[in-house]
């Protein structure tokens, strides 16, 4: 059952469930931060509308910088602002930032612990028709190894706003991962958001598997949990909105309770959420674990619903992974 303590969307499983893109939450969060703190500045690399940075630009034009198609320059300028008392947000598609400007971010922002927030948009195969060149499916793996970076992957638009606001309050580098298309709104304004903490969205008294998920695919995990319950298989579904630092305590507690684990992510299974969880388990107490995500392949053009079905990342794939994990106990 859905965790009543989190005050989740009561219409979550309705056909007319509210839909919104996580990038919309980013835009709203930037405006809220701009109202709270005059030191917040935003930079964009010629994708102001697509990244929803336009909301901030319209309200605070003197604190917005359009850099153009020059992602490395954007990162370097932001690094200077970040060590000069500003809280800088840089916005672009994740394939370009942190993709194209990875080394510049590493050397100017991360190495100097500059107060910059990297907003990577159009992540995962959720990007759909734009195809593999614009579907960032390895971005978490590429930034997770950086020292001292924090990584937030909000599950919906409401959580995206909260994550953006919280990122602005943190001193130092943060990576925020957003998606392009609309996805189900799972949380509400009353749902707590705690950086660094895993939240259990679907609870069970006698779980056989714990499903760890992040971002918009959390919805597929919840659909799977509902169907599995009908089949008599009890699971826990956990929202891992902070990938770094990972909530090791909760991972160990939940896996000890369930005895098996499944990770679900719109990302390569190498180096992403599943990898981060597996690292925790292998250092402590390993359990059988299955991975749902891209299996060593690029995506292609298509509608998100078609792509997650083709690449076995939908609710049916989650159900199959759960049953496989149970068989390995």
Residue pairs with C-beta under 8 A, 6 or more apart in sequence:
1 202
1 203
1 204
1 229
2 8
2 12
2 201
2 202
2 203
2 222
3 199
3 200
3 201
3 202
3 203
6 187
6 191
6 192
6 199
6 200
6 201
7 188
7 190
7 191
8 186
8 187
8 188
8 191
8 201
9 17
9 18
9 184
9 185
9 186
9 187
9 188
11 17
11 18
12 184
12 186
12 222
13 222
13 223
13 226
17 184
17 185
18 184
18 185
19 182
19 183
19 184
19 185
20 156
20 157
20 158
20 182
20 183
20 185
21 157
21 178
21 179
21 180
21 181
21 182
21 183
22 154
22 155
22 156
22 157
22 159
22 160
22 178
22 179
22 183
22 215
22 216
23 50
23 51
23 52
23 121
23 160
23 178
23 179
23 180
24 52
24 157
24 160
25 154
25 156
25 157
25 158
25 159
25 160
25 161
25 162
25 163
25 164
25 178
26 51
26 52
26 91
26 119
26 121
26 160
26 161
26 164
26 176
26 178
27 51
27 52
27 53
27 54
27 55
27 56
28 55
28 157
28 161
28 164
29 160
29 161
29 162
29 163
29 164
29 165
29 168
30 40
30 42
30 52
30 53
30 55
30 56
30 89
30 164
31 55
31 56
31 59
32 161
32 164
32 165
33 40
33 87
33 164
33 165
33 168
34 40
34 42
34 56
34 59
34 60
34 63
36 168
37 87
37 168
38 63
39 85
39 86
39 87
40 63
40 86
40 87
40 89
40 168
41 63
41 64
41 65
41 81
41 86
41 87
41 88
41 89
42 53
42 56
42 57
42 60
42 63
42 64
42 65
42 88
42 89
42 90
42 91
43 64
43 65
43 66
43 67
43 74
43 77
43 78
43 88
43 89
43 90
43 91
44 51
44 53
44 57
44 64
44 65
44 66
44 67
44 74
44 90
44 91
44 92
45 67
45 68
45 69
45 70
45 71
45 74
45 90
45 91
45 92
45 96
45 97
46 66
46 67
46 68
46 69
47 53
47 91
47 92
47 93
47 121
48 54
48 57
48 66
48 91
50 93
50 121
50 122
50 180
51 91
51 92
51 93
51 119
51 121
51 178
53 64
53 89
53 91
56 63
56 64
57 64
57 66
65 77
67 73
67 74
67 77
71 92
71 96
71 97
71 100
71 101
71 104
72 100
72 101
72 104
74 90
74 92
74 97
74 101
75 90
75 97
75 101
75 104
75 105
75 108
75 109
75 116
75 118
76 104
76 108
78 88
78 89
78 90
78 109
78 114
78 116
79 88
79 108
79 109
79 112
79 114
79 116
80 108
80 114
81 88
81 116
82 88
82 109
82 112
82 114
82 115
82 116
83 112
83 114
83 115
86 115
87 115
87 117
87 168
88 114
88 115
88 116
88 117
89 116
89 117
89 119
89 168
90 97
90 116
90 117
90 118
90 119
91 97
91 119
91 121
92 119
92 120
92 121
93 99
93 120
93 121
93 122
93 134
93 136
94 120
94 121
94 122
94 123
94 136
94 139
94 177
95 122
95 133
95 134
95 135
95 136
95 139
97 105
97 118
97 120
98 105
98 118
98 120
98 139
98 142
98 143
98 175
99 136
99 139
99 142
102 142
102 143
105 118
106 146
108 114
109 116
109 118
109 173
110 146
110 147
110 148
110 149
110 173
113 148
113 172
113 173
114 172
114 173
115 171
115 172
115 173
116 173
117 164
117 167
117 168
117 173
117 174
117 175
117 176
118 143
118 173
118 174
118 175
118 176
119 164
119 176
119 178
120 136
120 139
120 175
120 176
120 177
120 178
121 178
121 179
121 180
122 130
122 134
122 135
122 136
122 178
122 179
122 180
123 135
123 136
123 137
123 139
123 177
123 178
123 179
123 215
123 266
123 267
124 135
124 136
124 137
124 179
124 215
124 216
124 266
124 267
125 135
125 137
125 266
125 294
125 299
125 304
125 307
125 308
125 311
125 313
126 135
126 179
126 180
126 181
126 183
126 215
126 216
126 266
126 304
127 134
127 135
127 136
127 179
127 180
127 181
127 299
128 180
128 181
128 301
128 302
128 303
128 304
128 307
129 301
129 302
129 303
130 180
130 301
131 299
131 300
131 301
132 298
132 299
132 300
135 298
135 299
137 266
137 267
137 268
137 294
137 298
137 299
138 267
138 268
138 270
138 271
138 272
139 175
139 177
139 267
140 151
140 153
140 175
140 177
140 243
140 267
140 271
140 272
140 273
141 267
141 268
141 270
141 271
141 272
141 275
142 271
143 149
143 151
143 175
144 151
144 243
144 244
144 271
144 272
144 276
146 173
148 172
148 173
149 172
149 173
149 174
149 175
149 244
150 167
150 170
150 172
150 173
150 174
150 175
150 195
150 242
150 244
150 245
151 174
151 175
151 177
151 242
151 243
151 244
152 163
152 166
152 167
152 174
152 175
152 176
152 177
152 195
152 241
152 242
152 243
153 177
153 214
153 215
153 240
153 241
153 242
153 243
153 273
154 160
154 162
154 163
154 176
154 177
154 178
154 215
154 241
155 186
155 187
155 213
155 214
155 215
155 216
155 218
155 219
155 239
155 241
156 183
156 184
156 185
156 186
156 187
156 216
157 185
158 185
158 187
158 188
158 189
158 191
159 186
159 187
159 191
159 193
159 241
160 176
160 178
162 193
163 176
163 193
163 195
163 241
164 176
166 193
166 195
167 174
167 176
170 195
177 215
179 215
179 216
179 266
181 304
183 216
183 219
184 216
184 219
186 201
186 218
186 219
186 222
192 199
193 241
195 242
196 242
196 245
196 247
197 242
197 247
197 250
198 212
198 238
198 239
198 240
198 241
198 242
198 247
198 250
198 251
198 254
199 238
199 239
199 241
200 236
200 237
200 238
200 239
200 254
201 218
201 222
201 237
201 238
201 239
202 211
202 221
202 222
202 225
202 226
202 235
202 236
202 237
203 236
204 234
204 235
204 236
205 234
206 234
207 234
207 235
207 236
207 257
207 258
208 233
208 234
208 235
208 258
208 259
208 260
208 322
208 326
208 329
209 233
209 235
209 236
209 258
209 259
209 260
209 261
209 262
209 322
209 325
209 326
210 235
210 236
210 237
210 238
210 254
210 255
210 257
210 258
210 260
210 261
210 262
211 221
211 224
211 225
211 235
211 236
211 237
211 238
211 261
211 262
211 263
211 264
211 318
211 322
212 238
212 240
212 251
212 254
212 261
212 262
212 263
212 264
212 273
212 274
212 277
213 220
213 221
213 237
213 238
213 239
213 240
213 263
213 264
213 265
213 273
214 239
214 240
214 241
214 243
214 264
214 265
214 273
215 265
215 266
216 266
217 264
217 265
217 266
217 292
217 308
217 313
218 237
218 239
218 264
220 264
220 308
220 313
220 314
220 315
220 317
220 318
221 237
221 264
221 315
221 318
222 237
223 315
223 318
224 235
224 315
224 316
224 318
224 319
224 322
225 235
225 237
227 315
227 319
228 234
228 235
228 319
228 322
229 235
233 322
233 323
233 326
235 258
235 322
236 254
236 257
236 258
238 250
238 254
240 246
240 247
240 273
240 277
243 272
243 273
243 276
244 276
246 276
246 277
246 280
248 280
248 284
251 277
251 280
251 281
252 280
252 281
252 284
252 285
254 261
255 261
255 281
255 285
255 287
256 285
258 287
259 287
259 288
259 329
260 287
260 288
260 289
260 325
260 326
260 328
260 329
261 277
261 281
261 287
261 288
261 289
261 290
261 325
262 289
262 290
262 291
262 292
262 318
262 321
262 322
262 325
263 269
263 272
263 273
263 274
263 277
263 278
263 289
263 290
263 291
263 292
263 293
264 273
264 292
264 293
264 313
264 318
264 321
265 272
265 273
265 274
265 292
265 293
266 293
266 294
266 308
266 313
267 273
267 293
267 294
268 293
268 294
268 296
269 275
269 291
269 292
269 293
269 294
269 295
269 296
270 296
272 293
273 293
274 289
274 291
274 293
277 289
278 289
281 287
281 289
288 325
288 328
288 329
289 325
290 321
290 322
290 324
290 325
291 321
292 312
292 313
292 317
292 318
292 321
293 313
294 311
294 313
295 311
295 312
297 311
299 307
299 311
300 307
302 310
305 314
307 313
308 314
308 317
309 316
312 320
